[in-house]
Amino acid sequence: MHFETRAVHTGVNKDTAYNSCITPIYPSSTFYWDDLNTTKGYDYTRSGNPTRSAMEENIASLEGGIDCKATSTGMSAITTCMHLFKPGDHIIAGHDIYGGTYRLFADVFTGMGFKFSFVNMGDSANVKTALTTETKAIWIETPSNPLLNLVDIAAITAVAKEAGCTTIADNTFLSPYLQRPFEHGVDIVIHSTTKYLNGHSDVVGGCVVTRDESNKERVAYIVNALGLACSPFDAWLVLRGVKTLGPRMEAHQRGAMALARMLHEHPAVETVYYPGLESHSGHELAKRQQDGFGAMFSFDVAGGRPAAERFFEKVTLFALAESLGGVESLVEYPETMSHASMTAAARREAGITEKTIRVSVGIEHPDDLVADVRQALE
Ligand SMILES: *Cc1c(COP(=O)(O)O)cnc(C)c1O
């Protein structure tokens, strides 16, 4: 069945008691046993819960995996993956990965004896060069934040296969509607469901999707042993949100394309970073690897910080806020917000300046979004 159909129906139809069309929320922490050997499939909600299972079945199908484990946040999904490895293991990651992931790797897990190399993954040769005999995993995030640099997933998984290491992809920025890393050879996919999968800015959550039995078993064991699973209510909200993922992504990227095209021509704008524009360095790769260009982009405003401040004051439809992937449009300033934990030097090296503004395009009508940004730049 097609993606949109699976999004609506997979995992959903579970209520044999009353035939409810919508998956019930089972907040019960515990489930009673019929006898010493028999449960109805669940015994304790940390280990498993029917509402959470419904959502996990749905997302596993959308990514093309065999299993999914839902976690309390995107960070706990990443924490789960790190527990597949041990101190002394070496992991290669992109130099422009999500800031929270960078902090978890470079501080918390480095402090526990894990070793990391952060490389420019735009060229798979850099990954090859960074390989050591201890390398156990390669962490892929594409497109990157906030400048939408692309990683050739198939090129990286080819290097990983040769070296015998696991590949893990953070697919938060595009969602499985626009990119399915399993199709390019990745072993494990993670999400911050906080973003497009839930899509309504009312949940913080994550998930880990697997495609083989051994990772499936180990991930389920770790999520239970560490106690990282999400609440039944959060799972229910994400399941509700994910049903409209396809139509939402179409609407999101319609607005993004209209805005990016307008800004590309605008005299007050120096550069637009959107893979949907022919001028973007990742345009051809995006066409090959993705089913669309997504709805995140950044642009450099002429006039630096004063111009950016004026823009944030004047936009009305775009809230000044971090996060992304919700139905409402957001703008933010990486310099003092999402990327403030980087040093100024690291930001400059990554190409983030006082001119850079990041946009998460919602599903409002493109004409209204374009008109609002136009007046704010005047
Ligand atoms: C938000 C985000 C995360 C972290 O997810 P939380 O739900 O905030 O814990 C990880 N990766 C990417 C790409 C993100 O955008």
The ligand as a Gaussian input file, in Angstrom:
#p B3LYP/6-31G(d) Opt

LIG

0 1
 C       15.249000      18.326000      17.660000
 C       16.258000      17.410000      17.093000
 C       16.853000      16.401000      17.885000
 C       16.567000      16.245000      19.358000
 O       15.247000      15.907000      19.608000
 P       14.456000      16.264000      20.976000
 O       13.112000      15.716000      20.711000
 O       14.507000      17.763000      21.129000
 O       15.175000      15.587000      22.086000
 C       17.764000      15.551000      17.267000
 N       18.086000      15.689000      15.957000
 C       17.548000      16.660000      15.179000
 C       17.944000      16.748000      13.754000
 C       16.626000      17.557000      15.720000
 O       16.100000      18.518000      14.947000

